[in-house]
Structures are given as C-alpha cells and as structure tokens.
Amino acid sequence: MRVTRAADVVVGDWPTSPEVVALLECSGALLAWDVLADDPVPAARVHDPGRAAEWLWEIYGDAADAILGDAEEVAATDPGDRHVRDACRRAAQLNWAGAWWPASVTAGVPALDPAVLHAELAVALSTVEHLLDDPDAVERALASVVEPDASEPALTALAERVVALAEDYGVVLRPAEVPVRSGYALAAGGSALAGTTALSGSSTVDWALVPHGAVDAAAPATWAVVRRQGRTVLEVSVVPGPTPTARLAARFGEVDVTLDGVDEAGRITGSTPVSAAVLLLPPDRRVLTVHAPGFAEPAAPDPDAAARRDAIIAYARARTSSPTATLTERTAR
C-alpha cells in the first residue's frame, strides 16, 4: 500500500467520490473503505499520528510502525486484529448506508428500516469504542434508537443486544412512534390544464445535492416546456424517495423552479412561466438540476456520476441477499 505524506499521512488509495466511502472517524485518523472495491483493508488518513499510534496496529499490524515512520510503501502482510478490523468495517458500512443507500422503487432497491439501522450502528460502535474519535459516540448513537421490534425473529437478537447496551450506558430508549402520513405529506398539486409540449427531457438527480431519501435514487427528474393558453410554462417532476420531507427546487438553464406540489401519480412537481426564448436553448444547456436549497447548490455535472450511480445501485441491490451484508441491509424492505 502506498503511503503519501503532506498535511496528513494517507495510507492506500483514498476513495475519490463521497458516494462510495464507508467512513469511520477514529482517534487521530479516518478509516475509509470503497464499497465498490470490496477490499477488507481500509485506506487511512492520519491527522494526529500520536493518537493514531495507540490503535493503528490493530488495523495494519506490523505495518503500523512503518506507516507512522517514513516508509513510502507498506505491505499489510500481518492484518492486525481481524476481529477489530471487521467490526470497524461493519460500523463504516452502516455509516455509508445511512448516508448513501440508494432506495429506489424504480431500480428495485428497498428502503432501509431506520430503526434497525440506528440500533445496529449503536451496537457496532460499542465494539470498537476504544478506537473512536468521539468518546460519547455510543451514547449519541443510542439517543437515536427507538425500542426495537423484538417480535420479528431476525431482529430478536439485535433487540436484546441494544436493550442491554442501553442499560449499560444508562440511556433510556425512545418508544417506537407510529408514522403519521400528515407529518411528511407534501402540498397536493391540482390537475394540470391541457397544453402543447414543445420540448421535454429528463436528467439524473445528483445524490449529493439532496438529502438522503428525499428522491428515488434511480428515477430521473423530468422537464417539459409547455405552451398553454398563450403562455410558455416550464414543468418539472421528480419521483419521491422513502423520506420526502426536504424542500426541493430545480434549475433549468437560468430558470429556477420551486417543487412544492404533488401530482396524481405522487410525483413531486413544480412549474413556472418562462420566456419563449427557452425553446432556443442549445441542447447542452437543456439540463435539469434538482437540489435542496440550504442543503446544496447546483454544481457542474460530473461526467462519471451516472456510471458510478448505476454501480452503487447494483451493489445495494446485491447487498440485500449477501451473506456479508449487515442486518440492516438484509432486512431492507
């Protein structure tokens, strides 16, 4: 593994795209796995060698001394404590799932159960607590846990472990809440008047521009320039995800559209009058960008994003039946 030294010591190849990073914040260093690479040994970014020296050997074995010394290349022939490394990998995978899992009805990727995710993450963090940067990480994780449903056989063991863990840390688990549809309902949109569609198209949604779960991870956002009653209108729609609570907007060329309605098909919609000059936009500017104001602003498109998203979607779909998957992934529905 290559070791580079600048502001930080970087071990291995640090993942270049945030969508693929399974990350764990440890004392003095970050550990990162590329979920698409399937490498059991993580990359590391060491920002405090003194603190990291206390545990780095558990991940890299004898190579830890060389990493913290002046070596430019190390061979992780002795993998350290495999149980600790695997536990770190599981916690990092759960962090990734909570941030990037591409739930999609369109692509057949089921949504994760947040109650299972939070419970499993708390248990996972407790097994590697001595490595973590935050001394209160387990208590913070338990604060997000609701009383798990122990009636499902697959979840019985997890429920028992998280209840025991909460007792050990003196944390009172929150009672499970019954979801109320009105709590996340969007404003209903009226039926659109008939018109003539002059231009239409679709664009993929950049996952980095919207909160996790706000939109279907695989469904494209669609747009249409419609002539109606002497006016030209830009209409936009996007398929919602499992938690469509964020305020969304879209940009098409220089035009901004607020997405504040819902059509008969349940899609999140918005429309705004535009000049007929929008019909003259060259094809390379007919790009729709959906984003959540205050969360992220539109950015230049990444030419590799579409292929990377397809690979992540295929990966997530396979995880639901993988023997190495977390319980959260295996019980997604």
C-alpha positions in Angstrom: 0.0 0.0 0.0 1.3 3.5 -0.9 1.9 6.0 1.9 1.8 9.7 1.0 2.8 12.5 3.3 1.5 16.0 3.1 -0.7 17.8 5.6 -1.9 14.3 6.6 -0.5 10.8 6.2 -2.6 8.9 3.7 -2.4 5.1 3.5 -3.6 3.4 0.4 -5.9 4.9 -2.2 -8.4 7.2 -0.6 -11.8 7.0 -2.4 -12.3 9.9 -4.8 -16.1 10.1 -4.6 -18.1 10.6 -1.4 -20.9 8.2 -2.6 -18.7 5.2 -2.3 -17.0 6.0 1.0 -17.7 3.9 4.0 -16.1 6.0 6.7 -15.3 5.6 10.4 -13.9 8.5 12.4 -11.2 7.2 14.8 -8.9 8.8 17.2 -6.3 10.7 15.2 -7.3 9.2 11.8 -10.1 8.4 9.5 -10.6 4.9 8.0 -12.3 4.6 4.6 -13.4 1.7 2.5 -14.6 2.0 -1.1 -17.8 0.0 -1.1 -17.4 -0.9 -4.8 -13.8 -2.2 -4.3 -14.6 -4.9 -1.8 -11.1 -4.6 -0.1 -11.1 -5.7 3.5 -8.2 -3.4 4.3 -9.1 0.3 4.6 -7.4 3.4 3.4 -6.5 5.8 6.2 -6.0 9.5 6.6 -3.9 10.1 9.7 -4.0 13.7 11.0 -2.7 13.0 14.6 0.0 10.3 14.5 0.4 10.3 18.3 -3.2 9.4 18.9 -3.5 7.0 16.0 -0.4 5.1 17.2 -2.4 3.8 20.1 -4.6 1.6 17.8 -3.4 1.7 14.2 -1.6 -1.6 14.7 -5.0 -3.3 15.2 -5.8 -2.4 11.6 -2.5 -2.7 9.8 -0.5 -5.0 12.1 3.3 -4.7 11.9 3.0 -2.2 9.0 1.7 0.5 11.5 5.2 1.4 12.6 6.3 1.9 9.0 3.2 3.9 8.3 3.9 6.3 11.2 7.6 6.4 10.3 9.0 7.4 6.9 8.0 4.5 4.6 6.6 5.3 1.2 5.2 1.8 0.7 4.0 -0.8 3.2 2.8 -4.4 2.8 -0.1 -5.3 5.2 1.0 -9.0 5.4 0.1 -9.1 9.1 -3.5 -7.8 9.1 -3.5 -6.9 12.8 -6.6 -7.9 14.8 -9.0 -9.2 12.2 -12.0 -9.0 14.5 -11.4 -5.3 15.3 -10.9 -4.5 11.6 -14.0 -6.4 10.6 -16.0 -4.6 13.3 -14.7 -1.2 12.1 -15.7 -2.2 8.5 -19.3 -3.0 9.7 -19.7 0.3 11.5 -18.3 2.1 8.5 -20.7 0.2 6.2 -23.7 1.3 8.4 -22.5 4.9 8.2 -22.4 4.6 4.4 -25.9 3.0 4.3 -27.3 5.8 6.5 -25.9 8.5 4.2 -25.9 6.9 0.7 -28.2 3.9 0.4 -29.9 4.3 -3.0 -33.5 3.4 -2.1 -35.5 3.2 -5.4 -38.8 1.8 -6.4 -37.7 2.3 -10.0 -34.5 0.2 -9.6 -35.8 -2.3 -7.1 -33.7 -1.2 -4.2 -35.8 -1.4 -1.0 -35.6 1.2 1.7 -33.7 0.6 4.9 -35.6 0.5 8.2 -34.1 3.4 10.2 -34.9 1.7 13.5 -32.8 -1.3 12.6 -30.0 0.9 11.2 -29.7 3.0 14.3 -29.9 0.0 16.6 -27.3 -2.0 14.7 -25.0 1.1 14.4 -25.1 1.6 18.1 -24.1 -2.0 18.8 -21.4 -1.8 16.1 -19.8 1.3 17.6 -19.8 -0.2 21.0 -17.5 -3.0 19.8 -14.9 -0.5 18.6 -15.4 2.3 21.1 -11.7 2.3 22.1 -10.8 3.5 18.6 -13.3 6.2 18.1 -12.6 10.0 18.0 -15.8 10.8 19.9 -15.8 9.4 23.5 -19.6 9.7 23.6 -20.2 8.1 20.2 -22.1 5.1 21.6 -24.3 7.3 23.8 -25.0 9.6 20.9 -25.9 6.6 18.7 -28.2 5.2 21.4 -30.0 8.6 21.6 -31.3 7.9 18.0 -32.5 4.4 18.8 -36.2 3.6 19.4 -37.2 0.5 21.2 -36.7 -2.2 18.5 -39.4 -4.6 17.5 -38.4 -8.0 19.0 -41.4 -9.8 17.5 -39.5 -10.4 14.2 -37.2 -13.4 14.6 -34.5 -11.9 12.5 -34.4 -8.9 14.8 -34.7 -10.6 18.2 -31.0 -10.8 18.9 -30.4 -7.2 17.9 -33.3 -6.0 20.1 -31.9 -7.9 23.1 -28.4 -6.5 22.5 -29.4 -2.9 22.1 -31.6 -3.0 25.2 -28.8 -4.5 27.2 -26.4 -1.8 25.7 -28.8 1.0 26.7 -28.9 -0.3 30.2 -25.1 -0.5 30.4 -24.8 3.2 29.3 -27.8 4.5 31.3 -29.7 5.5 28.2 -33.4 5.3 28.0 -34.5 4.2 24.6 -37.3 6.2 22.9 -40.6 4.4 22.4 -41.4 3.5 18.9 -43.6 6.1 17.1 -46.4 5.2 14.7 -45.7 7.1 11.4 -48.4 9.7 10.6 -48.9 10.5 7.0 -49.7 14.1 7.6 -46.3 14.5 9.2 -44.5 14.3 5.9 -47.2 15.0 3.3 -46.4 17.5 0.6 -48.8 20.1 -0.7 -51.1 18.5 -3.2 -51.0 19.8 -6.7 -54.0 20.4 -8.9 -54.6 18.8 -12.2 -52.6 20.3 -15.0 -54.5 22.1 -17.7 -54.1 20.7 -21.2 -51.4 22.2 -23.3 -48.9 21.5 -26.1 -45.5 20.2 -25.2 -42.8 21.9 -27.2 -39.8 20.4 -25.6 -39.2 17.7 -23.0 -36.5 15.6 -21.5 -35.0 14.1 -18.3 -31.9 14.4 -16.2 -30.5 12.2 -13.4 -30.6 13.6 -9.9 -27.2 14.2 -8.2 -27.4 12.5 -4.9 -25.0 15.0 -3.3 -27.5 17.8 -4.0 -30.5 16.4 -2.0 -30.8 14.9 1.5 -30.7 11.1 1.7 -34.0 9.6 0.9 -35.6 12.7 -0.5 -36.0 11.4 -4.0 -36.0 8.0 -5.7 -32.3 7.2 -6.2 -32.7 5.8 -9.7 -35.7 7.7 -11.2 -34.8 10.7 -13.4 -36.2 14.1 -12.9 -38.3 15.1 -16.0 -39.0 18.5 -17.5 -41.3 19.9 -20.2 -41.7 23.2 -21.9 -45.5 23.6 -22.5 -47.5 26.1 -24.4 -50.7 26.7 -22.6 -53.3 29.5 -23.0 -50.9 31.8 -24.8 -48.1 31.3 -22.1 -44.9 29.2 -22.1 -44.5 27.2 -18.9 -41.6 25.0 -17.6 -43.0 22.0 -15.7 -40.7 19.8 -13.6 -41.4 16.5 -11.7 -39.3 14.0 -9.7 -40.2 10.7 -8.0 -40.1 11.0 -4.2 -37.9 8.7 -2.1 -38.8 7.0 1.2 -38.4 10.2 3.3 -39.6 13.1 1.0 -39.5 15.8 3.7 -37.0 18.2 2.2 -37.9 21.4 0.3 -36.7 20.9 -3.2 -36.1 23.2 -6.2 -34.8 22.8 -9.7 -32.7 24.8 -12.2 -33.1 24.6 -16.0 -30.7 26.8 -17.8 -31.1 30.2 -15.9 -34.6 29.3 -14.7 -35.3 28.3 -11.1 -38.4 26.3 -10.2 -39.8 25.6 -6.7 -41.0 22.0 -6.4 -43.9 22.4 -4.0 -46.7 20.2 -5.4 -47.6 16.6 -5.9 -49.4 15.3 -9.0 -51.9 12.4 -9.3 -49.1 9.9 -9.7 -47.4 11.0 -6.4 -44.5 12.8 -8.1 -43.1 16.0 -6.6 -43.8 18.8 -9.1 -43.3 22.4 -9.8 -43.9 24.9 -12.7 -43.1 28.4 -13.6 -43.8 30.7 -16.5 -40.8 31.2 -18.9 -39.9 33.2 -21.9 -40.5 31.5 -25.3 -36.7 32.1 -25.7 -36.2 28.9 -23.6 -37.1 27.0 -26.7 -33.9 28.3 -28.3 -31.6 26.9 -25.7 -28.9 24.7 -27.2 -29.1 21.0 -26.3 -26.1 21.2 -24.0 -27.9 23.7 -21.8 -31.2 21.8 -21.6 -30.0 20.2 -18.3 -32.3 20.0 -15.3 -30.6 20.1 -11.8 -32.7 19.2 -8.8 -31.4 20.4 -5.4 -32.4 21.2 -1.9 -31.9 24.9 -1.1 -29.9 25.3 2.0 -28.5 21.8 1.7 -26.6 22.1 -1.5 -26.5 24.3 -4.6 -26.3 23.2 -8.2 -22.8 22.4 -9.4 -21.2 21.5 -12.7 -22.2 17.9 -13.7 -19.7 15.1 -13.1 -19.3 13.1 -16.3 -18.6 9.9 -14.3 -21.6 10.3 -12.0 -24.1 8.3 -14.0 -21.9 5.2 -14.3 -20.9 5.4 -10.6 -24.6 5.7 -9.5 -25.5 2.6 -11.6 -22.7 0.6 -10.0 -23.8 1.7 -6.5 -27.4 0.8 -7.2 -26.4 -2.7 -8.5 -24.2 -3.0 -5.3 -27.1 -2.1 -3.0 -29.5 -4.5 -4.7 -27.0 -7.3 -4.3 -26.4 -6.5 -0.6 -29.9 -7.4 0.4 -29.0 -11.1 -0.2 -25.3 -11.0 0.5 -24.0 -13.2 3.4 -21.6 -10.4 4.3 -24.3 -7.7 4.5 -25.3 -6.0 7.7 -28.6 -7.0 9.3 -29.9 -3.6 8.2 -29.2 -4.3 4.6 -30.6 -7.9 4.7 -33.9 -6.8 6.3 -34.5 -3.8 3.9 -38.0 -3.6 2.6 
